[in-house]
């Protein structure tokens, strides 16, 4: 029970930061909604951890509900890291293309003068 209270306090802190960032327009609406849904699901998972334990046991898993949630969380984190890496690679390619075009334009201007 104590761990649940600590987890809920931490979630309330992160939710307050989320709303603050949204109010200051530091994050987009889509990002805000993604994190809001994430924290709501996290809150529900903590509140209903006993029911999740029962569900996990009924499905035949030997781990507790919190273990399954942690495994699921790791999978989601790795997926998000993968997506982030793809976006960074795309940005790197775009920056390279832009720098090449700027260099070609500058070289062309230097040859003309």
MOPAC internal coordinates of N, CA, C and O (Angstrom, degrees):
PM7 1SCF
backbone

  N    0.0000 0     0.00 0     0.00 0    0    0    0
  C    1.4601 1     0.00 0     0.00 0    1    0    0
  C    1.5347 1   110.87 1     0.00 0    2    1    0
  O    1.2310 1   120.78 1   139.95 1    3    2    1
  N    1.3406 1   116.11 1   -40.05 1    3    2    1
  C    1.4609 1   120.37 1  -179.33 1    5    3    2
  C    1.5320 1   110.81 1   -61.89 1    6    5    3
  O    1.2310 1   120.97 1   138.47 1    7    6    5
  N    1.3571 1   115.74 1   -41.53 1    7    6    5
  C    1.4610 1   120.09 1   179.36 1    9    7    6
  C    1.5285 1   111.02 1   -63.08 1   10    9    7
  O    1.2310 1   120.72 1   143.60 1   11   10    9
  N    1.3195 1   116.23 1   -36.40 1   11   10    9
  C    1.4629 1   120.44 1   178.86 1   13   11   10
  C    1.5289 1   110.42 1   -63.91 1   14   13   11
  O    1.2310 1   120.40 1   138.09 1   15   14   13
  N    1.3215 1   116.84 1   -41.91 1   15   14   13
  C    1.4660 1   121.17 1   179.87 1   17   15   14
  C    1.5263 1   109.70 1   -64.05 1   18   17   15
  O    1.2310 1   120.37 1   135.08 1   19   18   17
  N    1.3195 1   116.90 1   -44.92 1   19   18   17
  C    1.4729 1   121.17 1   178.74 1   21   19   18
  C    1.5313 1   109.25 1   -60.76 1   22   21   19
  O    1.2310 1   120.51 1   134.60 1   23   22   21
  N    1.3483 1   116.63 1   -45.40 1   23   22   21
  C    1.4702 1   120.46 1  -178.95 1   25   23   22
  C    1.5244 1   110.68 1   -61.73 1   26   25   23
  O    1.2310 1   119.83 1   137.59 1   27   26   25
  N    1.3081 1   117.93 1   -42.41 1   27   26   25
  C    1.4683 1   121.83 1  -179.86 1   29   27   26
  C    1.5309 1   110.20 1   -65.00 1   30   29   27
  O    1.2310 1   120.04 1   139.57 1   31   30   29
  N    1.3181 1   117.54 1   -40.43 1   31   30   29
  C    1.4767 1   120.62 1   178.05 1   33   31   30
  C    1.5286 1   109.87 1   -62.23 1   34   33   31
  O    1.2310 1   120.57 1   136.11 1   35   34   33
  N    1.3293 1   116.51 1   -43.89 1   35   34   33
  C    1.4699 1   120.21 1   178.41 1   37   35   34
  C    1.5257 1   110.25 1   -62.31 1   38   37   35
  O    1.2310 1   120.15 1   138.23 1   39   38   37
  N    1.3213 1   117.33 1   -41.77 1   39   38   37
  C    1.4627 1   120.87 1   179.47 1   41   39   38
  C    1.5224 1   111.53 1   -64.81 1   42   41   39
  O    1.2310 1   120.18 1   140.88 1   43   42   41
  N    1.3092 1   117.27 1   -39.12 1   43   42   41
  C    1.4634 1   120.63 1   177.32 1   45   43   42
  C    1.5277 1   109.90 1   -63.23 1   46   45   43
  O    1.2310 1   120.28 1   140.04 1   47   46   45
  N    1.3355 1   117.07 1   -39.96 1   47   46   45
  C    1.4632 1   120.59 1   176.43 1   49   47   46
  C    1.5327 1   110.45 1   -59.99 1   50   49   47
  O    1.2310 1   120.58 1   131.04 1   51   50   49
  N    1.3504 1   116.49 1   -48.96 1   51   50   49
  C    1.4580 1   119.59 1  -179.03 1   53   51   50
  C    1.5338 1   111.78 1   -65.17 1   54   53   51
  O    1.2310 1   120.04 1   143.48 1   55   54   53
  N    1.3191 1   117.52 1   -36.52 1   55   54   53
  C    1.4630 1   120.39 1   176.36 1   57   55   54
  C    1.5288 1   110.84 1   -64.78 1   58   57   55
  O    1.2310 1   120.24 1   140.16 1   59   58   57
  N    1.3258 1   117.14 1   -39.84 1   59   58   57
  C    1.4708 1   119.16 1   178.54 1   61   59   58
  C    1.5247 1   110.11 1   -64.02 1   62   61   59
  O    1.2310 1   120.16 1   139.19 1   63   62   61
  N    1.3409 1   117.30 1   -40.81 1   63   62   61
  C    1.4659 1   120.94 1   176.98 1   65   63   62
  C    1.5236 1   110.66 1   -64.05 1   66   65   63
  O    1.2310 1   120.57 1   140.93 1   67   66   65
  N    1.3237 1   116.51 1   -39.07 1   67   66   65
  C    1.4560 1   121.31 1   179.07 1   69   67   66
  C    1.5257 1   110.70 1   -61.40 1   70   69   67
  O    1.2310 1   120.51 1   132.29 1   71   70   69
  N    1.3273 1   116.63 1   -47.71 1   71   70   69
  C    1.4569 1   120.17 1   179.51 1   73   71   70
  C    1.5303 1   111.33 1   -65.85 1   74   73   71
  O    1.2310 1   120.40 1   143.74 1   75   74   73
  N    1.3098 1   116.84 1   -36.26 1   75   74   73
  C    1.4616 1   120.74 1   177.62 1   77   75   74
  C    1.5313 1   110.86 1   -63.72 1   78   77   75
  O    1.2310 1   120.47 1   135.44 1   79   78   77
  N    1.3245 1   116.70 1   -44.56 1   79   78   77
  C    1.4724 1   120.30 1   178.23 1   81   79   78
  C    1.5254 1   111.12 1   -64.23 1   82   81   79
  O    1.2310 1   120.46 1   142.37 1   83   82   81
  N    1.3159 1   116.73 1   -37.63 1   83   82   81
  C    1.4689 1   119.85 1   178.28 1   85   83   82
  C    1.5279 1   110.23 1   -66.65 1   86   85   83
  O    1.2310 1   120.60 1   137.45 1   87   86   85
  N    1.3307 1   116.45 1   -42.55 1   87   86   85
  C    1.4669 1   120.77 1   179.96 1   89   87   86
  C    1.5258 1   110.86 1   -62.39 1   90   89   87
  O    1.2310 1   120.21 1   141.52 1   91   90   89
  N    1.3418 1   117.20 1   -38.48 1   91   90   89
  C    1.4663 1   121.88 1   179.57 1   93   91   90
  C    1.5372 1   112.14 1   -83.86 1   94   93   91
  O    1.2310 1   120.91 1  -177.60 1   95   94   93
  N    1.3340 1   115.86 1     2.40 1   95   94   93
  C    1.4712 1   122.93 1   178.54 1   97   95   94
  C    1.5296 1   112.28 1    59.42 1   98   97   95
  O    1.2310 1   120.96 1  -141.07 1   99   98   97
  N    1.3275 1   115.77 1    38.93 1   99   98   97
  C    1.4574 1   120.91 1   177.12 1  101   99   98
  C    1.5258 1   111.56 1   -90.45 1  102  101   99
  O    1.2310 1   120.41 1   166.70 1  103  102  101
  N    1.3362 1   116.83 1   -13.30 1  103  102  101
  C    1.4581 1   120.94 1   177.53 1  105  103  102
  C    1.5246 1   108.98 1  -131.76 1  106  105  103
  O    1.2310 1   121.09 1   -25.63 1  107  106  105
  N    1.3151 1   115.52 1   154.37 1  107  106  105
  C    1.4572 1   120.59 1  -179.84 1  109  107  106
  C    1.5293 1   110.01 1   -77.95 1  110  109  107
  O    1.2310 1   121.04 1   -12.66 1  111  110  109
  N    1.3131 1   115.62 1   167.34 1  111  110  109
  C    1.4678 1   120.62 1   178.66 1  113  111  110
  C    1.5165 1   110.70 1   -64.00 1  114  113  111
  O    1.2310 1   120.24 1   138.65 1  115  114  113
  N    1.3367 1   117.14 1   -41.35 1  115  114  113
  C    1.4627 1   120.08 1   179.09 1  117  115  114
  C    1.5209 1   111.59 1   -62.35 1  118  117  115
  O    1.2310 1   120.50 1   136.33 1  119  118  117
  N    1.3212 1   116.64 1   -43.67 1  119  118  117
  C    1.4590 1   120.32 1   178.43 1  121  119  118
  C    1.5226 1   110.53 1   -64.66 1  122  121  119
  O    1.2310 1   120.82 1   138.24 1  123  122  121
  N    1.3226 1   116.03 1   -41.76 1  123  122  121
  C    1.4639 1   120.54 1   177.42 1  125  123  122
  C    1.5239 1   110.88 1   -58.49 1  126  125  123
  O    1.2310 1   120.62 1   132.88 1  127  126  125
  N    1.3322 1   116.42 1   -47.12 1  127  126  125
  C    1.4672 1   120.08 1  -179.30 1  129  127  126
  C    1.5212 1   111.70 1   -64.36 1  130  129  127
  O    1.2310 1   120.59 1   138.93 1  131  130  129
  N    1.3315 1   116.47 1   -41.07 1  131  130  129
  C    1.4674 1   119.74 1   178.33 1  133  131  130
  C    1.5225 1   110.66 1   -57.52 1  134  133  131
  O    1.2310 1   120.31 1   129.24 1  135  134  133
  N    1.3415 1   117.00 1   -50.76 1  135  134  133
  C    1.4620 1   120.50 1  -177.24 1  137  135  134
  C    1.5254 1   111.97 1   -70.86 1  138  137  135
  O    1.2310 1   120.11 1   146.47 1  139  138  137
  N    1.3193 1   117.39 1   -33.53 1  139  138  137
  C    1.4613 1   119.89 1   176.44 1  141  139  138
  C    1.5272 1   110.29 1   -62.49 1  142  141  139
  O    1.2310 1   120.61 1   133.17 1  143  142  141
  N    1.3254 1   116.44 1   -46.83 1  143  142  141
  C    1.4686 1   120.54 1   178.26 1  145  143  142
  C    1.5271 1   110.37 1   -63.24 1  146  145  143
  O    1.2310 1   120.41 1   138.24 1  147  146  145
  N    1.3332 1   116.83 1   -41.76 1  147  146  145
  C    1.4683 1   120.75 1   178.21 1  149  147  146
  C    1.5258 1   110.72 1   -57.40 1  150  149  147
  O    1.2310 1   120.18 1   130.89 1  151  150  149
  N    1.3383 1   117.26 1   -49.11 1  151  150  149
  C    1.4619 1   119.97 1  -176.83 1  153  151  150
  C    1.5206 1   111.99 1   -70.52 1  154  153  151
  O    1.2310 1   119.93 1   147.65 1  155  154  153
  N    1.3325 1   117.74 1   -32.35 1  155  154  153
  C    1.4688 1   119.92 1   176.18 1  157  155  154
  C    1.5300 1   110.00 1   -65.65 1  158  157  155
  O    1.2310 1   120.34 1   134.95 1  159  158  157
  N    1.3521 1   116.96 1   -45.05 1  159  158  157
  C    1.4656 1   119.85 1   177.65 1  161  159  158
  C    1.5278 1   110.97 1   -63.52 1  162  161  159
  O    1.2310 1   120.32 1   141.69 1  163  162  161
  N    1.3260 1   116.99 1   -38.31 1  163  162  161
  C    1.4625 1   120.29 1   177.97 1  165  163  162
  C    1.5232 1   110.73 1   -63.31 1  166  165  163
  O    1.2310 1   121.01 1   136.36 1  167  166  165
  N    1.3266 1   115.67 1   -43.64 1  167  166  165
  C    1.4604 1   120.81 1   178.46 1  169  167  166
  C    1.5317 1   110.51 1   -60.69 1  170  169  167
  O    1.2310 1   120.51 1   133.89 1  171  170  169
  N    1.3316 1   116.63 1   -46.11 1  171  170  169
  C    1.4669 1   120.40 1   179.41 1  173  171  170
  C    1.5183 1   111.64 1   -63.73 1  174  173  171
  O    1.2310 1   120.48 1   141.97 1  175  174  173
  N    1.3342 1   116.69 1   -38.03 1  175  174  173
  C    1.4648 1   120.14 1   178.80 1  177  175  174
  C    1.5257 1   110.70 1   -63.48 1  178  177  175
  O    1.2310 1   120.25 1   139.90 1  179  178  177
  N    1.3186 1   117.12 1   -40.10 1  179  178  177
  C    1.4722 1   120.50 1   179.11 1  181  179  178
  C    1.5238 1   110.83 1   -68.37 1  182  181  179
  O    1.2310 1   120.69 1   137.43 1  183  182  181
  N    1.3207 1   116.29 1   -42.57 1  183  182  181
  C    1.4646 1   120.19 1  -178.62 1  185  183  182
  C    1.5338 1   111.38 1   -65.77 1  186  185  183
  O    1.2310 1   120.56 1   140.25 1  187  186  185
  N    1.3281 1   116.53 1   -39.75 1  187  186  185
  C    1.4592 1   120.94 1  -176.36 1  189  187  186
  C    1.5245 1   112.75 1  -104.68 1  190  189  187
  O    1.2310 1   120.06 1  -145.34 1  191  190  189
  N    1.3345 1   117.49 1    34.66 1  191  190  189
  C    1.4568 1   121.27 1  -176.09 1  193  191  190
  C    1.5270 1   111.93 1   -63.59 1  194  193  191
  O    1.2310 1   119.71 1   145.77 1  195  194  193
  N    1.3156 1   118.16 1   -34.23 1  195  194  193
  C    1.4776 1   120.78 1   178.70 1  197  195  194
  C    1.5286 1   110.71 1   -65.79 1  198  197  195
  O    1.2310 1   120.57 1   139.22 1  199  198  197
  N    1.3190 1   116.52 1   -40.78 1  199  198  197
  C    1.4687 1   119.61 1   177.81 1  201  199  198
  C    1.5302 1   110.41 1   -67.01 1  202  201  199
  O    1.2310 1   120.64 1   143.91 1  203  202  201
  N    1.3220 1   116.39 1   -36.09 1  203  202  201
  C    1.4674 1   120.25 1   177.09 1  205  203  202
  C    1.5264 1   109.62 1   -66.40 1  206  205  203
  O    1.2310 1   120.20 1   140.46 1  207  206  205
  N    1.3333 1   117.22 1   -39.54 1  207  206  205
  C    1.4671 1   120.84 1   175.49 1  209  207  206
  C    1.5273 1   110.71 1   -57.71 1  210  209  207
  O    1.2310 1   120.62 1   134.21 1  211  210  209
  N    1.3303 1   116.43 1   -45.79 1  211  210  209
  C    1.4622 1   120.75 1   179.28 1  213  211  210
  C    1.5265 1   111.47 1   -63.62 1  214  213  211
  O    1.2310 1   120.61 1   136.59 1  215  214  213
  N    1.3294 1   116.43 1   -43.41 1  215  214  213
  C    1.4595 1   120.75 1   179.73 1  217  215  214
  C    1.5269 1   110.73 1   -62.37 1  218  217  215
  O    1.2310 1   120.62 1   135.91 1  219  218  217
  N    1.3225 1   116.43 1   -44.09 1  219  218  217
  C    1.4649 1   121.34 1  -179.71 1  221  219  218
  C    1.5266 1   110.05 1   -63.56 1  222  221  219
  O    1.2310 1   120.20 1   137.82 1  223  222  221
  N    1.3234 1   117.23 1   -42.18 1  223  222  221
  C    1.4653 1   121.11 1   178.30 1  225  223  222
  C    1.5243 1   110.66 1   -64.14 1  226  225  223
  O    1.2310 1   120.21 1   139.00 1  227  226  225
  N    1.3364 1   117.20 1   -41.00 1  227  226  225
  C    1.4665 1   120.82 1   179.15 1  229  227  226
  C    1.5265 1   112.15 1   -66.35 1  230  229  227
  O    1.2310 1   120.41 1   151.60 1  231  230  229
  N    1.3258 1   116.82 1   -28.40 1  231  230  229
  C    1.4655 1   120.88 1   178.10 1  233  231  230
  C    1.5301 1   111.91 1   -80.30 1  234  233  231
  O    1.2310 1   120.46 1   172.97 1  235  234  233
  N    1.3305 1   116.73 1    -7.03 1  235  234  233
  C    1.4594 1   120.63 1   175.05 1  237  235  234
  C    1.5127 1   115.28 1    95.15 1  238  237  235
  O    1.2310 1   119.62 1  -170.88 1  239  238  237
  N    1.3102 1   118.34 1     9.12 1  239  238  237
  C    1.4571 1   120.64 1   177.34 1  241  239  238
  C    1.5253 1   109.38 1   -80.05 1  242  241  239
  O    1.2310 1   121.03 1   -36.17 1  243  242  241
  N    1.3253 1   115.64 1   143.83 1  243  242  241
  C    1.4629 1   118.91 1  -179.84 1  245  243  242
  C    1.5274 1   112.02 1   -86.45 1  246  245  243
  O    1.2310 1   120.28 1   163.58 1  247  246  245
  N    1.3296 1   117.07 1   -16.42 1  247  246  245
  C    1.4674 1   120.81 1  -178.81 1  249  247  246
  C    1.5223 1   110.37 1   -82.42 1  250  249  247
  O    1.2310 1   121.55 1   -15.02 1  251  250  249
  N    1.3288 1   114.64 1   164.98 1  251  250  249
  C    1.4614 1   119.15 1   176.33 1  253  251  250
  C    1.5257 1   109.35 1   -81.22 1  254  253  251
  O    1.2310 1   120.92 1    -8.91 1  255  254  253
  N    1.3102 1   115.84 1   171.09 1  255  254  253
  C    1.4587 1   121.21 1  -179.00 1  257  255  254
  C    1.5187 1   112.66 1   -61.01 1  258  257  255
  O    1.2310 1   120.53 1   141.50 1  259  258  257
  N    1.3240 1   116.60 1   -38.50 1  259  258  257
  C    1.4627 1   119.59 1  -179.02 1  261  259  258
  C    1.5283 1   110.55 1   -66.47 1  262  261  259
  O    1.2310 1   120.53 1   144.38 1  263  262  261
  N    1.3452 1   116.58 1   -35.62 1  263  262  261
  C    1.4646 1   119.48 1   177.16 1  265  263  262
  C    1.5247 1   110.86 1   -63.92 1  266  265  263
  O    1.2310 1   120.33 1   136.50 1  267  266  265
  N    1.3077 1   116.97 1   -43.50 1  267  266  265
  C    1.4657 1   121.28 1   179.21 1  269  267  266
  C    1.5248 1   110.03 1   -63.83 1  270  269  267
  O    1.2310 1   120.23 1   138.82 1  271  270  269
  N    1.3381 1   117.16 1   -41.18 1  271  270  269
  C    1.4624 1   120.40 1   177.11 1  273  271  270
  C    1.5250 1   111.42 1   -63.29 1  274  273  271
  O    1.2310 1   120.29 1   140.69 1  275  274  273
  N    1.3159 1   117.05 1   -39.31 1  275  274  273
  C    1.4683 1   120.18 1   176.95 1  277  275  274
  C    1.5281 1   111.17 1   -64.74 1  278  277  275
  O    1.2310 1   120.25 1   136.90 1  279  278  277
  N    1.3234 1   117.12 1   -43.10 1  279  278  277
  C    1.4702 1   120.05 1   177.48 1  281  279  278
  C    1.5209 1   110.08 1   -60.99 1  282  281  279
  O    1.2310 1   120.94 1   135.46 1  283  282  281
  N    1.3112 1   115.82 1   -44.54 1  283  282  281
  C    1.4595 1   120.24 1   178.57 1  285  283  282
  C    1.5297 1   110.38 1   -62.01 1  286  285  283
  O    1.2310 1   120.83 1   138.96 1  287  286  285
  N    1.3281 1   116.02 1   -41.04 1  287  286  285
  C    1.4646 1   120.62 1   178.18 1  289  287  286
  C    1.5187 1   112.03 1   -61.57 1  290  289  287
  O    1.2310 1   120.33 1   139.34 1  291  290  289
  N    1.3302 1   116.97 1   -40.66 1  291  290  289
  C    1.4643 1   120.17 1   177.19 1  293  291  290
  C    1.5191 1   111.55 1   -63.84 1  294  293  291
  O    1.2310 1   120.66 1   139.23 1  295  294  293
  N    1.3110 1   116.34 1   -40.77 1  295  294  293
  C    1.4657 1   119.55 1   178.06 1  297  295  294
  C    1.5279 1   110.27 1   -62.05 1  298  297  295
  O    1.2310 1   120.39 1   135.10 1  299  298  297
  N    1.3112 1   116.87 1   -44.90 1  299  298  297
  C    1.4714 1   120.82 1   178.88 1  301  299  298
  C    1.5252 1   110.54 1   -62.78 1  302  301  299
  O    1.2310 1   120.23 1   136.79 1  303  302  301
  N    1.3341 1   117.17 1   -43.21 1  303  302  301
  C    1.4656 1   120.32 1   179.07 1  305  303  302
  C    1.5249 1   111.74 1   -61.36 1  306  305  303
  O    1.2310 1   120.23 1   135.57 1  307  306  305
  N    1.3243 1   117.16 1   -44.43 1  307  306  305
  C    1.4590 1   119.60 1   179.08 1  309  307  306
  C    1.5237 1   111.20 1   -64.53 1  310  309  307
  O    1.2310 1   120.49 1   142.61 1  311  310  309
  N    1.3278 1   116.67 1   -37.39 1  311  310  309
  C    1.4634 1   119.80 1   177.06 1  313  311  310
  C    1.5316 1   110.53 1   -63.74 1  314  313  311
  O    1.2310 1   120.48 1   135.59 1  315  314  313
  N    1.3278 1   116.68 1   -44.41 1  315  314  313
  C    1.4667 1   120.40 1   179.37 1  317  315  314
  C    1.5236 1   111.41 1   -65.40 1  318  317  315
  O    1.2310 1   119.96 1   142.69 1  319  318  317
  N    1.3211 1   117.67 1   -37.31 1  319  318  317
  C    1.4707 1   120.71 1   175.92 1  321  319  318
  C    1.5221 1   109.78 1   -63.93 1  322  321  319
  O    1.2310 1   120.27 1   138.33 1  323  322  321
  N    1.3243 1   117.09 1   -41.67 1  323  322  321
  C    1.4598 1   121.12 1   177.84 1  325  323  322
  C    1.5285 1   110.89 1   -60.35 1  326  325  323
  O    1.2310 1   120.85 1   133.14 1  327  326  325
  N    1.3341 1   115.98 1   -46.86 1  327  326  325
  C    1.4687 1   119.98 1   178.67 1  329  327  326
  C    1.5183 1   111.54 1   -62.54 1  330  329  327
  O    1.2310 1   120.23 1   139.56 1  331  330  329
  N    1.3100 1   117.17 1   -40.44 1  331  330  329
  C    1.4635 1   121.82 1   178.28 1  333  331  330
  C    1.5286 1   110.41 1   -63.02 1  334  333  331
  O    1.2310 1   120.48 1   137.72 1  335  334  333
  N    1.3195 1   116.70 1   -42.28 1  335  334  333
  C    1.4585 1   120.64 1   177.85 1  337  335  334
  C    1.5221 1   111.15 1   -61.52 1  338  337  335
  O    1.2310 1   120.15 1   139.10 1  339  338  337
  N    1.3320 1   117.32 1   -40.90 1  339  338  337
  C    1.4644 1   120.56 1   177.48 1  341  339  338
  C    1.5241 1   111.26 1   -62.66 1  342  341  339
  O    1.2310 1   120.51 1   138.51 1  343  342  341
  N    1.3248 1   116.63 1   -41.49 1  343  342  341
  C    1.4717 1   119.87 1   178.66 1  345  343  342
  C    1.5237 1   111.22 1   -65.56 1  346  345  343
  O    1.2310 1   120.35 1   140.41 1  347  346  345
  N    1.3113 1   116.95 1   -39.59 1  347  346  345
  C    1.4644 1   120.13 1   178.83 1  349  347  346
  C    1.5209 1   110.16 1   -64.91 1  350  349  347
  O    1.2310 1   120.08 1   138.29 1  351  350  349
  N    1.3177 1   117.46 1   -41.71 1  351  350  349
  C    1.4689 1   120.96 1   177.52 1  353  351  350
  C    1.5254 1   110.82 1   -61.03 1  354  353  351
  O    1.2310 1   120.41 1   137.97 1  355  354  353
  N    1.3241 1   116.83 1   -42.03 1  355  354  353
  C    1.4617 1   121.04 1   179.24 1  357  355  354
  C    1.5277 1   110.16 1   -64.26 1  358  357  355
  O    1.2310 1   120.38 1   136.74 1  359  358  357
  N    1.3310 1   116.88 1   -43.26 1  359  358  357
  C    1.4622 1   120.66 1   178.27 1  361  359  358
  C    1.5230 1   110.48 1   -62.85 1  362  361  359
  O    1.2310 1   120.41 1   139.99 1  363  362  361
  N    1.3182 1   116.82 1   -40.01 1  363  362  361
  C    1.4626 1   120.92 1   178.90 1  365  363  362
  C    1.5309 1   110.65 1   -61.90 1  366  365  363
  O    1.2310 1   120.40 1   136.28 1  367  366  365
  N    1.3292 1   116.83 1   -43.72 1  367  366  365
  C    1.4651 1   120.38 1   177.26 1  369  367  366
  C    1.5249 1   110.91 1   -63.12 1  370  369  367
  O    1.2310 1   120.23 1   137.91 1  371  370  369
  N    1.3239 1   117.17 1   -42.09 1  371  370  369
  C    1.4686 1   120.81 1   179.43 1  373  371  370
  C    1.5283 1   111.61 1   -64.29 1  374  373  371
  O    1.2310 1   120.65 1   137.13 1  375  374  373
  N    1.3148 1   116.37 1   -42.87 1  375  374  373
  C    1.4681 1   119.96 1   178.59 1  377  375  374
  C    1.5233 1   109.89 1   -63.10 1  378  377  375
  O    1.2310 1   120.17 1   137.15 1  379  378  377
  N    1.3260 1   117.28 1   -42.85 1  379  378  377
  C    1.4628 1   120.79 1   178.52 1  381  379  378
  C    1.5196 1   110.86 1   -60.27 1  382  381  379
  O    1.2310 1   120.40 1   137.23 1  383  382  381
  N    1.3259 1   116.84 1   -42.77 1  383  382  381
  C    1.4666 1   121.01 1   178.90 1  385  383  382
  C    1.5235 1   110.68 1   -63.14 1  386  385  383
  O    1.2310 1   120.21 1   135.44 1  387  386  385
  N    1.3074 1   117.20 1   -44.56 1  387  386  385
  C    1.4704 1   121.08 1  -179.42 1  389  387  386
  C    1.5256 1   110.70 1   -64.13 1  390  389  387
  O    1.2310 1   120.15 1   135.88 1  391  390  389
  N    1.3258 1   117.32 1   -44.12 1  391  390  389
  C    1.4678 1   120.75 1   179.91 1  393  391  390
  C    1.5317 1   110.34 1   -62.99 1  394  393  391
  O    1.2310 1   120.39 1   138.97 1  395  394  393
  N    1.3271 1   116.86 1   -41.03 1  395  394  393
  C    1.4701 1   119.81 1   177.44 1  397  395  394
  C    1.5281 1   111.12 1   -61.23 1  398  397  395
  O    1.2310 1   120.70 1   135.23 1  399  398  397
  N    1.3427 1   116.27 1   -44.77 1  399  398  397
  C    1.4653 1   119.53 1  -179.92 1  401  399  398
  C    1.5283 1   111.25 1   -63.73 1  402  401  399
  O    1.2310 1   120.17 1   138.31 1  403  402  401
  N    1.3104 1   117.28 1   -41.69 1  403  402  401
  C    1.4663 1   120.65 1   178.59 1  405  403  402
  C    1.5264 1   109.90 1   -63.84 1  406  405  403
  O    1.2310 1   120.28 1   137.99 1  407  406  405
  N    1.3162 1   117.08 1   -42.01 1  407  406  405
  C    1.4647 1   120.73 1   179.08 1  409  407  406
  C    1.5196 1   111.05 1   -63.26 1  410  409  407
  O    1.2310 1   120.50 1   136.82 1  411  410  409
  N    1.3316 1   116.64 1   -43.18 1  411  410  409
  C    1.4657 1   120.01 1   178.60 1  413  411  410
  C    1.5275 1   110.98 1   -62.73 1  414  413  411
  O    1.2310 1   120.47 1   138.19 1  415  414  413
  N    1.3141 1   116.71 1   -41.81 1  415  414  413
  C    1.4660 1   120.67 1   179.23 1  417  415  414
  C    1.5239 1   109.84 1   -64.28 1  418  417  415
  O    1.2310 1   119.99 1   134.93 1  419  418  417
  N    1.3297 1   117.62 1   -45.07 1  419  418  417
  C    1.4676 1   121.15 1   179.36 1  421  419  418
  C    1.5275 1   111.51 1   -64.24 1  422  421  419
  O    1.2310 1   120.19 1   139.36 1  423  422  421
  N    1.3236 1   117.24 1   -40.64 1  423  422  421
  C    1.4630 1   120.49 1   177.91 1  425  423  422
  C    1.5211 1   110.86 1   -64.59 1  426  425  423
  O    1.2310 1   120.65 1   139.38 1  427  426  425
  N    1.2896 1   116.36 1   -40.62 1  427  426  425
  C    1.4639 1   121.01 1   179.09 1  429  427  426
  C    1.5305 1   110.31 1   -63.29 1  430  429  427
  O    1.2310 1   120.11 1   137.51 1  431  430  429
  N    1.3458 1   117.39 1   -42.49 1  431  430  429
  C    1.4614 1   122.13 1   179.03 1  433  431  430
  C    1.5241 1   110.45 1   -65.02 1  434  433  431
  O    1.2310 1   120.37 1   139.44 1  435  434  433
  N    1.3349 1   116.89 1   -40.56 1  435  434  433
  C    1.4619 1   120.53 1  -179.99 1  437  435  434
  C    1.5395 1   112.10 1   -66.36 1  438  437  435
  O    1.2310 1   120.37 1   144.65 1  439  438  437
  N    1.3123 1   116.89 1   -35.35 1  439  438  437
  C    1.4628 1   120.61 1   178.90 1  441  439  438
  C    1.5260 1   111.68 1   -73.54 1  442  441  439
  O    1.2310 1   120.31 1   151.11 1  443  442  441
  N    1.3167 1   117.01 1   -28.89 1  443  442  441
  C    1.4604 1   121.03 1  -179.67 1  445  443  442
  C    1.5315 1   111.58 1   -74.95 1  446  445  443
  O    1.2310 1   120.29 1   150.70 1  447  446  445
  N    1.2963 1   117.06 1   -29.30 1  447  446  445
  C    1.4646 1   118.70 1  -177.23 1  449  447  446
  C    1.4984 1   114.10 1   -91.73 1  450  449  447
  O    1.2310 1   120.10 1   180.00 1  451  450  449

